[in-house]
Amino acid sequence: MNNYLRQVNPKSIHNTDNVQFADLNRDGLTDLVFFNGFKVTV
């Protein structure tokens, strides 16, 4: 088992209390989304 993978509780997927957005190139669009500690690229 890969130690870098964390199991996600299905209830935490819908928890939007800890969502951060990052605009890296300042074009007004979201470049990175940090969702409950997970980095999601959009």
N, CA, C and O atoms as a Maestro MAE file, in Angstrom:
{
 s_m_m2io_version
 :::
 2.0.0
}

f_m_ct {
 s_m_title
 :::
 protein
 m_atom[168] {
  # First column is atom index #
  i_m_mmod_type
  r_m_x_coord
  r_m_y_coord
  r_m_z_coord
  i_m_residue_number
  s_m_chain_name
  s_m_pdb_residue_name
  s_m_pdb_atom_name
  i_m_atomic_number
  :::
  1 25 0.847 -1.189 0.000 1 A "MET " " N  " 7
  2 3 0.000 0.000 0.000 1 A "MET " " CA " 6
  3 2 0.884 1.241 0.000 1 A "MET " " C  " 6
  4 15 1.892 1.306 0.704 1 A "MET " " O  " 8
  5 25 0.498 2.194 -0.780 2 A "ASN " " N  " 7
  6 3 1.265 3.429 -0.903 2 A "ASN " " CA " 6
  7 2 0.985 4.322 0.303 2 A "ASN " " C  " 6
  8 15 -0.167 4.648 0.587 2 A "ASN " " O  " 8
  9 25 2.032 4.709 1.001 3 A "ASN " " N  " 7
  10 3 1.863 5.538 2.191 3 A "ASN " " CA " 6
  11 2 1.477 6.971 1.853 3 A "ASN " " C  " 6
  12 15 1.054 7.718 2.735 3 A "ASN " " O  " 8
  13 25 1.614 7.366 0.600 4 A "TYR " " N  " 7
  14 3 1.300 8.746 0.217 4 A "TYR " " CA " 6
  15 2 -0.185 8.932 -0.058 4 A "TYR " " C  " 6
  16 15 -0.663 10.064 -0.131 4 A "TYR " " O  " 8
  17 25 -0.916 7.839 -0.212 5 A "LEU " " N  " 7
  18 3 -2.343 7.941 -0.479 5 A "LEU " " CA " 6
  19 2 -3.103 7.923 0.838 5 A "LEU " " C  " 6
  20 15 -2.832 7.105 1.716 5 A "LEU " " O  " 8
  21 25 -4.045 8.828 0.959 6 A "ARG " " N  " 7
  22 3 -4.872 8.878 2.161 6 A "ARG " " CA " 6
  23 2 -6.297 8.495 1.802 6 A "ARG " " C  " 6
  24 15 -6.807 8.869 0.746 6 A "ARG " " O  " 8
  25 25 -6.922 7.756 2.679 7 A "GLN " " N  " 7
  26 3 -8.316 7.426 2.448 7 A "GLN " " CA " 6
  27 2 -9.170 8.653 2.743 7 A "GLN " " C  " 6
  28 15 -8.929 9.379 3.707 7 A "GLN " " O  " 8
  29 25 -10.165 8.868 1.898 8 A "VAL " " N  " 7
  30 3 -11.036 10.028 2.052 8 A "VAL " " CA " 6
  31 2 -12.389 9.548 2.549 8 A "VAL " " C  " 6
  32 15 -13.016 8.670 1.956 8 A "VAL " " O  " 8
  33 25 -12.814 10.131 3.629 9 A "ASN " " N  " 7
  34 3 -14.144 9.842 4.144 9 A "ASN " " CA " 6
  35 2 -15.164 10.468 3.196 9 A "ASN " " C  " 6
  36 15 -15.063 11.657 2.892 9 A "ASN " " O  " 8
  37 25 -16.144 9.696 2.720 10 A "PRO " " N  " 7
  38 3 -17.128 10.267 1.777 10 A "PRO " " CA " 6
  39 2 -17.812 11.524 2.300 10 A "PRO " " C  " 6
  40 15 -18.183 12.398 1.516 10 A "PRO " " O  " 8
  41 25 -17.983 11.623 3.615 11 A "LYS " " N  " 7
  42 3 -18.612 12.827 4.165 11 A "LYS " " CA " 6
  43 2 -17.701 14.037 3.998 11 A "LYS " " C  " 6
  44 15 -18.183 15.162 3.860 11 A "LYS " " O  " 8
  45 25 -16.383 13.815 4.009 12 A "SER " " N  " 7
  46 3 -15.464 14.942 3.900 12 A "SER " " CA " 6
  47 2 -15.392 15.484 2.478 12 A "SER " " C  " 6
  48 15 -14.935 16.607 2.264 12 A "SER " " O  " 8
  49 25 -15.841 14.692 1.503 13 A "ILE " " N  " 7
  50 3 -15.810 15.160 0.113 13 A "ILE " " CA " 6
  51 2 -16.748 16.356 -0.053 13 A "ILE " " C  " 6
  52 15 -16.466 17.267 -0.831 13 A "ILE " " O  " 8
  53 25 -17.850 16.350 0.673 14 A "HIS " " N  " 7
  54 3 -18.839 17.415 0.550 14 A "HIS " " CA " 6
  55 2 -18.626 18.525 1.568 14 A "HIS " " C  " 6
  56 15 -19.417 19.465 1.645 14 A "HIS " " O  " 8
  57 25 -17.571 18.418 2.339 15 A "ASN " " N  " 7
  58 3 -17.281 19.440 3.340 15 A "ASN " " CA " 6
  59 2 -16.470 20.544 2.675 15 A "ASN " " C  " 6
  60 15 -15.318 20.334 2.295 15 A "ASN " " O  " 8
  61 25 -17.069 21.709 2.538 16 A "THR " " N  " 7
  62 3 -16.401 22.822 1.858 16 A "THR " " CA " 6
  63 2 -15.853 23.832 2.849 16 A "THR " " C  " 6
  64 15 -15.597 24.981 2.489 16 A "THR " " O  " 8
  65 25 -15.671 23.413 4.100 17 A "ASP " " N  " 7
  66 3 -15.141 24.335 5.105 17 A "ASP " " CA " 6
  67 2 -13.666 24.630 4.877 17 A "ASP " " C  " 6
  68 15 -13.173 25.684 5.279 17 A "ASP " " O  " 8
  69 25 -12.961 23.707 4.235 18 A "ASN " " N  " 7
  70 3 -11.519 23.872 4.079 18 A "ASN " " CA " 6
  71 2 -11.153 23.810 2.598 18 A "ASN " " C  " 6
  72 15 -10.444 22.906 2.157 18 A "ASN " " O  " 8
  73 25 -11.645 24.780 1.846 19 A "VAL " " N  " 7
  74 3 -11.333 24.872 0.420 19 A "VAL " " CA " 6
  75 2 -10.599 26.180 0.185 19 A "VAL " " C  " 6
  76 15 -11.073 27.248 0.573 19 A "VAL " " O  " 8
  77 25 -9.430 26.091 -0.458 20 A "GLN " " N  " 7
  78 3 -8.654 27.286 -0.762 20 A "GLN " " CA " 6
  79 2 -8.396 27.332 -2.265 20 A "GLN " " C  " 6
  80 15 -8.167 26.304 -2.902 20 A "GLN " " O  " 8
  81 25 -8.439 28.530 -2.813 21 A "PHE " " N  " 7
  82 3 -8.194 28.730 -4.234 21 A "PHE " " CA " 6
  83 2 -6.932 29.553 -4.413 21 A "PHE " " C  " 6
  84 15 -6.678 30.486 -3.652 21 A "PHE " " O  " 8
  85 25 -6.143 29.207 -5.420 22 A "ALA " " N  " 7
  86 3 -4.900 29.929 -5.678 22 A "ALA " " CA " 6
  87 2 -4.885 30.394 -7.129 22 A "ALA " " C  " 6
  88 15 -5.093 29.606 -8.052 22 A "ALA " " O  " 8
  89 25 -4.635 31.677 -7.311 23 A "ASP " " N  " 7
  90 3 -4.490 32.260 -8.650 23 A "ASP " " CA " 6
  91 2 -3.014 32.565 -8.841 23 A "ASP " " C  " 6
  92 15 -2.527 33.614 -8.418 23 A "ASP " " O  " 8
  93 25 -2.306 31.645 -9.477 24 A "LEU " " N  " 7
  94 3 -0.851 31.758 -9.556 24 A "LEU " " CA " 6
  95 2 -0.390 32.856 -10.500 24 A "LEU " " C  " 6
  96 15 0.540 33.597 -10.179 24 A "LEU " " O  " 8
  97 25 -1.028 32.972 -11.663 25 A "ASN " " N  " 7
  98 3 -0.567 33.958 -12.642 25 A "ASN " " CA " 6
  99 2 -1.431 35.220 -12.649 25 A "ASN " " C  " 6
  100 15 -1.298 36.064 -13.535 25 A "ASN " " O  " 8
  101 25 -2.311 35.345 -11.663 26 A "ARG " " N  " 7
  102 3 -3.118 36.552 -11.459 26 A "ARG " " CA " 6
  103 2 -3.902 36.984 -12.705 26 A "ARG " " C  " 6
  104 15 -3.968 38.166 -13.042 26 A "ARG " " O  " 8
  105 25 -4.495 35.982 -13.381 27 A "ASP " " N  " 7
  106 3 -5.340 36.299 -14.531 27 A "ASP " " CA " 6
  107 2 -6.821 36.291 -14.158 27 A "ASP " " C  " 6
  108 15 -7.685 36.442 -15.022 27 A "ASP " " O  " 8
  109 25 -7.107 36.114 -12.873 28 A "GLY " " N  " 7
  110 3 -8.488 36.097 -12.427 28 A "GLY " " CA " 6
  111 2 -9.117 34.719 -12.439 28 A "GLY " " C  " 6
  112 15 -10.256 34.554 -12.001 28 A "GLY " " O  " 8
  113 25 -8.393 33.729 -12.933 29 A "LEU " " N  " 7
  114 3 -8.905 32.365 -12.975 29 A "LEU " " CA " 6
  115 2 -8.206 31.527 -11.910 29 A "LEU " " C  " 6
  116 15 -7.041 31.756 -11.586 29 A "LEU " " O  " 8
  117 25 -8.925 30.569 -11.383 30 A "THR " " N  " 7
  118 3 -8.351 29.697 -10.358 30 A "THR " " CA " 6
  119 2 -7.418 28.688 -11.007 30 A "THR " " C  " 6
  120 15 -7.810 27.974 -11.929 30 A "THR " " O  " 8
  121 25 -6.178 28.631 -10.522 31 A "ASP " " N  " 7
  122 3 -5.197 27.698 -11.062 31 A "ASP " " CA " 6
  123 2 -5.070 26.441 -10.201 31 A "ASP " " C  " 6
  124 15 -4.896 25.340 -10.724 31 A "ASP " " O  " 8
  125 25 -5.156 26.607 -8.908 32 A "LEU " " N  " 7
  126 3 -5.055 25.470 -7.995 32 A "LEU " " CA " 6
  127 2 -6.180 25.540 -6.979 32 A "LEU " " C  " 6
  128 15 -6.569 26.618 -6.531 32 A "LEU " " O  " 8
  129 25 -6.691 24.380 -6.625 33 A "VAL " " N  " 7
  130 3 -7.701 24.286 -5.581 33 A "VAL " " CA " 6
  131 2 -7.183 23.313 -4.531 33 A "VAL " " C  " 6
  132 15 -6.842 22.172 -4.843 33 A "VAL " " O  " 8
  133 25 -7.129 23.771 -3.294 34 A "PHE " " N  " 7
  134 3 -6.756 22.904 -2.179 34 A "PHE " " CA " 6
  135 2 -8.043 22.519 -1.467 34 A "PHE " " C  " 6
  136 15 -8.699 23.359 -0.852 34 A "PHE " " O  " 8
  137 25 -8.398 21.244 -1.555 35 A "PHE " " N  " 7
  138 3 -9.674 20.756 -1.037 35 A "PHE " " CA " 6
  139 2 -9.401 19.819 0.124 35 A "PHE " " C  " 6
  140 15 -8.989 18.675 -0.069 35 A "PHE " " O  " 8
  141 25 -9.638 20.318 1.344 36 A "ASN " " N  " 7
  142 3 -9.391 19.526 2.553 36 A "ASN " " CA " 6
  143 2 -7.977 18.969 2.579 36 A "ASN " " C  " 6
  144 15 -7.760 17.829 2.989 36 A "ASN " " O  " 8
  145 25 -7.023 19.770 2.145 37 A "GLY " " N  " 7
  146 3 -5.623 19.361 2.187 37 A "GLY " " CA " 6
  147 2 -5.138 18.682 0.929 37 A "GLY " " C  " 6
  148 15 -3.936 18.453 0.789 37 A "GLY " " O  " 8
  149 25 -6.022 18.351 0.006 38 A "PHE " " N  " 7
  150 3 -5.630 17.733 -1.247 38 A "PHE " " CA " 6
  151 2 -5.512 18.807 -2.313 38 A "PHE " " C  " 6
  152 15 -6.373 19.680 -2.415 38 A "PHE " " O  " 8
  153 25 -4.451 18.747 -3.107 39 A "LYS " " N  " 7
  154 3 -4.285 19.715 -4.192 39 A "LYS " " CA " 6
  155 2 -4.981 19.175 -5.434 39 A "LYS " " C  " 6
  156 15 -4.708 18.056 -5.870 39 A "LYS " " O  " 8
  157 25 -5.867 19.959 -5.991 40 A "VAL " " N  " 7
  158 3 -6.594 19.589 -7.201 40 A "VAL " " CA " 6
  159 2 -6.310 20.657 -8.235 40 A "VAL " " C  " 6
  160 15 -6.548 21.839 -7.988 40 A "VAL " " O  " 8
  161 25 -5.807 20.261 -9.384 41 A "THR " " N  " 7
  162 3 -5.512 21.212 -10.454 41 A "THR " " CA " 6
  163 2 -6.691 21.272 -11.413 41 A "THR " " C  " 6
  164 15 -7.195 20.246 -11.869 41 A "THR " " O  " 8
  165 25 -7.118 22.490 -11.709 42 A "VAL " " N  " 7
  166 3 -8.238 22.673 -12.649 42 A "VAL " " CA " 6
  167 2 -7.808 23.564 -13.796 42 A "VAL " " C  " 6
  168 15 -8.604 23.840 -14.694 42 A "VAL " " O  " 8
  :::
 }
 m_bond[167] {
  # First column is bond index #
  i_m_from
  i_m_to
  i_m_order
  :::
  1 1 2 1
  2 2 3 1
  3 3 4 2
  4 3 5 1
  5 5 6 1
  6 6 7 1
  7 7 8 2
  8 7 9 1
  9 9 10 1
  10 10 11 1
  11 11 12 2
  12 11 13 1
  13 13 14 1
  14 14 15 1
  15 15 16 2
  16 15 17 1
  17 17 18 1
  18 18 19 1
  19 19 20 2
  20 19 21 1
  21 21 22 1
  22 22 23 1
  23 23 24 2
  24 23 25 1
  25 25 26 1
  26 26 27 1
  27 27 28 2
  28 27 29 1
  29 29 30 1
  30 30 31 1
  31 31 32 2
  32 31 33 1
  33 33 34 1
  34 34 35 1
  35 35 36 2
  36 35 37 1
  37 37 38 1
  38 38 39 1
  39 39 40 2
  40 39 41 1
  41 41 42 1
  42 42 43 1
  43 43 44 2
  44 43 45 1
  45 45 46 1
  46 46 47 1
  47 47 48 2
  48 47 49 1
  49 49 50 1
  50 50 51 1
  51 51 52 2
  52 51 53 1
  53 53 54 1
  54 54 55 1
  55 55 56 2
  56 55 57 1
  57 57 58 1
  58 58 59 1
  59 59 60 2
  60 59 61 1
  61 61 62 1
  62 62 63 1
  63 63 64 2
  64 63 65 1
  65 65 66 1
  66 66 67 1
  67 67 68 2
  68 67 69 1
  69 69 70 1
  70 70 71 1
  71 71 72 2
  72 71 73 1
  73 73 74 1
  74 74 75 1
  75 75 76 2
  76 75 77 1
  77 77 78 1
  78 78 79 1
  79 79 80 2
  80 79 81 1
  81 81 82 1
  82 82 83 1
  83 83 84 2
  84 83 85 1
  85 85 86 1
  86 86 87 1
  87 87 88 2
  88 87 89 1
  89 89 90 1
  90 90 91 1
  91 91 92 2
  92 91 93 1
  93 93 94 1
  94 94 95 1
  95 95 96 2
  96 95 97 1
  97 97 98 1
  98 98 99 1
  99 99 100 2
  100 99 101 1
  101 101 102 1
  102 102 103 1
  103 103 104 2
  104 103 105 1
  105 105 106 1
  106 106 107 1
  107 107 108 2
  108 107 109 1
  109 109 110 1
  110 110 111 1
  111 111 112 2
  112 111 113 1
  113 113 114 1
  114 114 115 1
  115 115 116 2
  116 115 117 1
  117 117 118 1
  118 118 119 1
  119 119 120 2
  120 119 121 1
  121 121 122 1
  122 122 123 1
  123 123 124 2
  124 123 125 1
  125 125 126 1
  126 126 127 1
  127 127 128 2
  128 127 129 1
  129 129 130 1
  130 130 131 1
  131 131 132 2
  132 131 133 1
  133 133 134 1
  134 134 135 1
  135 135 136 2
  136 135 137 1
  137 137 138 1
  138 138 139 1
  139 139 140 2
  140 139 141 1
  141 141 142 1
  142 142 143 1
  143 143 144 2
  144 143 145 1
  145 145 146 1
  146 146 147 1
  147 147 148 2
  148 147 149 1
  149 149 150 1
  150 150 151 1
  151 151 152 2
  152 151 153 1
  153 153 154 1
  154 154 155 1
  155 155 156 2
  156 155 157 1
  157 157 158 1
  158 158 159 1
  159 159 160 2
  160 159 161 1
  161 161 162 1
  162 162 163 1
  163 163 164 2
  164 163 165 1
  165 165 166 1
  166 166 167 1
  167 167 168 2
  :::
 }
}
